[in-house]
Amino acid sequence: MRIETETLTLKDGRTLTLRTPDENDAQAFIDYMVKAAEDTHFLIRYPEEISPTLEKEKEIIMENAEADDAAWFSVFDGDKVVGNCSICRYRSHLKVKHRCVFAIAIDKEYWGCGLGEILMKKSIAKAKEMGFDQLELGVYEDNERARALYRKMGFEECGILPRAYKLKDGTYVGEVSMVRFL
Ligand SMILES: CC(C)(COP(=O)(O)OP(=O)(O)OC[C@H]1O[C@@H](n2cnc3c(N)ncnc32)[C@H](O)[C@@H]1OP(=O)(O)O)[C@@H](O)C(=O)NCCC(=O)NCCS
């Protein structure tokens, strides 16, 4: 699903563009995903696990733009992707089609300026508009910044899966499940 293109002004005065990515953004999108995976261990993949071909990435971007049960809110600083927030239906089976999965990652150079909050508010509004009953996510137990933002946006913590992640140094980290009823 496509979103409306908008100009965003951050708390520090930087001006960014919010829009749906298109095929021409595929390389910028891959670069952003690698950078975000290098910034912290809070995403599911290590940087070296992110290696789609340009063609595959274009395909994913266009599938998302055309889907009627998913939306990406991508943030650009010029041609560079500096953040993305996605919502998509969990599964289409009758018993679970009311559930929407949420994900977000922002380039570290753009943290702490209100961008996370802006993207979450837009995603919550869009998920409501699309008719979902709830937004769901899983977050690393040690990701205090994200957990604080999610709570501020009305998500409730509803359980922890112990040892959901195992880092390269052997450290296990639990995953907190969170839900935001719409
Ligand atoms: C989590 C993330 C999306 C937050 O984005 P952000 O743009 O920095 O967030 P904002 O500037 O909008 O901050 C919003 C709220 O986050 C919380 N927050 C911000 N900095 C914080 C910190 N250092 N410690 C704890 N909470 C913090 C606060 O509740 C803040 O609200 P406030 O400004 O009114 O105090 C961003 O840090 C990120 O992409 N992290 C890496 C990827 C990631 O962890 N994704 C989530 C995977 S589940």
The ligand as a Gaussian input file, in Angstrom:
#p B3LYP/6-31G(d) Opt

LIG

0 1
 C       13.962000       2.464000      18.896000
 C       14.028000       3.603000      17.895000
 C       13.060000       3.315000      16.754000
 C       13.631000       4.911000      18.592000
 O       13.616000       5.931000      17.626000
 P       13.973000       7.468000      18.010000
 O       13.732000       8.269000      16.795000
 O       15.302000       7.525000      18.639000
 O       12.841000       7.753000      19.092000
 P       12.281000       9.184000      19.505000
 O       13.323000      10.224000      19.354000
 O       10.988000       9.392000      18.796000
 O       12.038000       8.969000      21.060000
 C       10.785000       8.630000      21.480000
 C       10.822000       8.052000      22.873000
 O       11.772000       6.986000      22.973000
 C       12.225000       6.913000      24.316000
 N       13.667000       7.153000      24.377000
 C       14.394000       7.940000      23.576000
 N       15.679000       7.874000      23.973000
 C       15.749000       7.034000      25.011000
 C       16.798000       6.531000      25.817000
 N       18.074000       6.919000      25.630000
 N       16.511000       5.653000      26.798000
 C       15.232000       5.257000      26.989000
 N       14.200000       5.700000      26.248000
 C       14.468000       6.570000      25.268000
 C       11.513000       7.990000      25.079000
 O       10.294000       7.473000      25.577000
 C       11.256000       9.004000      23.968000
 O       10.243000       9.885000      24.253000
 P       10.655000      11.371000      24.829000
 O       11.498000      12.014000      23.775000
 O        9.318000      12.039000      25.007000
 O       11.396000      11.128000      26.109000
 C       15.474000       3.777000      17.345000
 O       16.323000       4.007000      18.423000
 C       15.990000       2.610000      16.533000
 O       15.720000       2.484000      15.336000
 N       16.775000       1.710000      17.168000
 C       17.475000       0.621000      16.464000
 C       16.561000      -0.401000      15.861000
 C       15.606000      -0.917000      16.886000
 O       15.936000      -1.095000      18.054000
 N       14.382000      -1.189000      16.411000
 C       13.355000      -1.783000      17.223000
 C       13.401000      -3.240000      17.055000
 S       12.069000      -4.024000      17.943000

